């Protein structure tokens, strides 16, 4: 039964991705013919280090001045808005979803990059597929437990390496880095991945998030130095 359930989830995820496949291939981090940066190509063909970035061995902490400590017994993830089947996941529900491991880079708009981070979590496309976005859905607005919001077009949100991560470098994600669960967006600047994720709202139009309303780029492509509007 567990294998059948996982097969149904994977099928739903793949059907949703098919709707956006062409747009995903056309995004700058997958198709830019003149990306800015240095180093050997990454797995998407972009220079390993985006323009204006410096590699760090640490992991600086940036937030809005609040670090909510959400017990796993009270944590929940809501997926709603322009969907056919709004969902609410407890921590157990979330951990029962297909888990993936990946290694990707983390690029902060403040000019540092943390390279080759091992992650474990759930593909964002999985929870979106389970909620069955309506045909008119085009974007998501993610809401964090600290009140933070940020937006993503679905062609970015559905990429395979966009994860809801609970583990980094082999350890549970620390609270200061968004634990117990945050989103990572390896093909965009890291502010597009909300820490302390609580709700994912599907939208039929774009809506700016916290930093986008305050002058940050709406698109956030590292290999175009796309930091500010």
C-alpha positions as a printed Julia matrix, in Angstrom:
229×3 Matrix{Float64}:
  0.0    0.0     0.0
  2.85   2.41    0.79
  4.37   1.81   -2.63
  1.02   2.43   -4.32
  0.55   5.67   -2.4
  3.99   6.91   -3.37
  3.37   5.97   -7.0
  0.16   8.04   -7.02
  1.96  11.02   -5.48
  4.77  10.82   -8.04
  2.26  10.54  -10.89
  0.4   13.65   -9.67
  3.67  15.57   -9.39
  4.79  14.63  -12.88
  1.43  15.61  -14.41
  1.63  19.03  -12.77
  5.22  19.55  -13.93
  4.26  18.64  -17.51
  1.95  21.66  -17.61
  4.9   23.96  -16.94
  7.74  22.03  -18.59
  8.3   24.45  -21.48
  8.27  27.48  -19.18
 10.7   25.78  -16.81
 13.14  25.1   -19.64
 12.91  28.76  -20.64
 13.8   30.25  -17.25
 17.12  32.16  -17.14
 18.9   29.75  -14.8
 18.21  26.95  -17.27
 18.51  28.7   -20.62
 20.51  31.95  -20.39
 23.0   31.94  -23.27
 25.24  34.58  -21.64
 25.15  33.99  -17.88
 27.41  36.08  -15.66
 29.72  34.3   -13.25
 32.85  32.19  -12.92
 33.88  28.58  -12.69
 32.93  25.34  -14.38
 29.29  24.91  -15.43
 26.88  23.65  -12.76
 24.33  20.96  -13.55
 22.11  23.53  -15.29
 24.91  24.93  -17.44
 25.42  28.11  -15.42
 28.83  29.17  -14.01
 29.32  27.6   -10.58
 29.73  31.0    -8.86
 27.25  33.7    -9.93
 28.48  37.22  -10.65
 29.19  39.33   -7.55
 29.25  36.37   -5.15
 31.98  35.19   -2.76
 32.22  31.64   -1.44
 31.83  31.21    2.32
 32.51  28.13    4.43
 30.08  29.34    7.09
 26.36  29.97    6.98
 25.48  33.55    7.96
 22.12  34.08    9.67
 19.71  36.63    8.2
 16.1   37.16    9.28
 13.54  39.82   10.2
 14.69  39.87   13.83
 12.4   37.02   14.9
 13.19  33.33   15.04
 10.0   31.41   15.78
 10.58  28.13   17.57
  7.74  25.89   16.38
  7.48  22.5    18.13
  6.99  19.59   15.75
  3.77  18.69   17.57
  2.3   22.08   16.61
  3.92  22.56   13.19
  1.63  22.42   10.19
  1.88  23.23    6.49
 -1.13  24.64    4.68
 -1.51  24.58    0.89
 -4.51  26.55   -0.3
 -5.75  29.34   -2.57
 -6.29  28.51   -6.25
 -6.43  24.74   -5.71
 -9.04  22.03   -6.03
 -8.12  20.32   -2.78
 -6.69  22.51    0.03
 -4.33  20.49    2.18
 -3.03  20.63    5.73
  0.01  18.55    6.66
  1.09  17.72   10.18
  4.76  16.93   10.72
  3.95  13.21   10.49
  2.01  13.76    7.26
  4.92  15.72    5.86
  7.51  13.11    6.8
  5.32  10.37    5.27
  5.63  12.06    1.85
  8.35  10.88   -0.57
 11.68  12.15    0.75
 14.56  13.2    -1.48
 18.24  13.97   -0.96
 20.04  16.54   -3.06
 23.23  18.61   -3.07
 22.93  22.2    -4.28
 24.32  25.69   -3.82
 22.83  28.48   -1.72
 23.25  32.03   -3.06
 22.4   34.96   -0.79
 21.66  38.38   -2.27
 24.09  39.89    0.25
 26.89  38.44   -1.97
 27.88  35.18   -0.25
 27.39  31.67   -1.58
 27.49  28.42    0.38
 28.42  25.64   -2.0
 27.51  21.97   -2.28
 25.13  21.76    0.66
 23.61  18.3     1.26
 19.86  18.64    1.84
 17.03  16.28    2.67
 13.36  17.07    2.37
 10.27  17.01    0.15
 10.05  18.49   -3.32
  7.81  21.55   -3.29
  6.16  20.19   -6.42
  4.93  17.21   -4.4
  2.83  19.21   -1.94
  1.6   21.49   -4.72
  0.5   18.51   -6.81
 -1.41  16.99   -3.91
 -3.46  20.2    -3.62
 -4.23  20.07   -7.38
 -3.68  23.66   -8.55
 -6.46  25.08  -10.68
 -5.73  25.65  -14.38
 -5.57  29.4   -13.79
 -2.92  29.11  -11.05
  0.34  30.82  -12.07
  2.2   31.74   -8.86
  2.67  30.86   -5.22
  3.02  33.18   -2.26
  4.79  31.47    0.63
  4.03  32.52    4.21
  6.37  31.91    7.15
  5.69  31.59   10.87
  7.5   34.9    11.44
  5.23  36.8     9.04
  7.67  36.76    6.11
  6.33  36.27    2.59
  7.9   35.76   -0.81
  6.56  34.92   -4.25
  7.46  32.45   -6.99
  6.06  31.74  -10.45
  5.07  28.11  -10.77
  7.73  27.49  -13.42
 10.31  28.18  -10.7
  8.45  26.57   -7.8
  8.02  23.26   -9.62
 11.7   22.68  -10.38
 13.08  19.43   -9.01
 15.67  21.07   -6.76
 13.19  23.41   -5.03
 12.73  21.62   -1.74
 11.01  21.89    1.61
 14.08  20.91    3.62
 14.21  19.59    7.17
 17.83  18.4     7.12
 21.04  20.19    6.1
 24.54  18.73    6.17
 23.2   15.58    7.79
 21.57  17.32   10.76
 18.07  18.64   11.5
 17.73  22.16   10.11
 18.61  24.6    12.95
 15.99  27.1    14.07
 18.18  30.04   13.04
 18.23  28.74    9.47
 14.5   28.16    9.3
 13.99  24.87   11.11
 12.09  22.74   11.39
 11.39  23.34    7.7
 12.25  25.94    5.07
 12.16  26.22    1.29
 15.36  26.35   -0.76
 15.55  27.79   -4.31
 19.02  26.9    -5.69
 18.37  28.53   -9.07
 17.33  31.86   -7.49
 18.67  34.05   -4.7
 17.93  32.48   -1.35
 15.41  35.07   -0.11
 12.93  33.42   -2.49
 12.95  30.4    -0.15
 11.04  31.22    3.04
 12.34  30.04    6.4
  9.9   28.59    8.98
  7.43  27.78    6.23
  3.8   27.63    7.31
  1.54  28.25    4.3
  1.79  28.02    0.52
 -0.9   30.05   -1.22
 -1.62  29.37   -4.9
 -2.51  32.48   -6.91
 -3.93  33.25  -10.34
 -1.69  36.33  -10.61
  1.58  37.54   -9.18
  1.66  39.16   -5.73
  4.81  40.7    -4.29
  6.27  39.43   -1.02
  8.07  41.18    1.86
 11.37  42.06    0.16
  9.87  42.43   -3.3
  7.68  45.22   -1.92
 10.81  46.87   -0.48
 12.86  47.12   -3.65
 14.3   43.66   -4.17
 14.01  42.1    -7.61
 10.81  40.22   -8.38
 12.71  37.63  -10.43
 15.98  37.18   -8.48
 18.2   35.46  -11.04
 21.76  35.15   -9.67
 23.48  34.75  -13.06
 22.02  38.07  -14.21
 22.99  39.96  -11.03
 19.25  40.45  -10.64
 19.21  41.7    -7.04
 17.08  44.86   -6.97
 14.2   46.29   -8.94
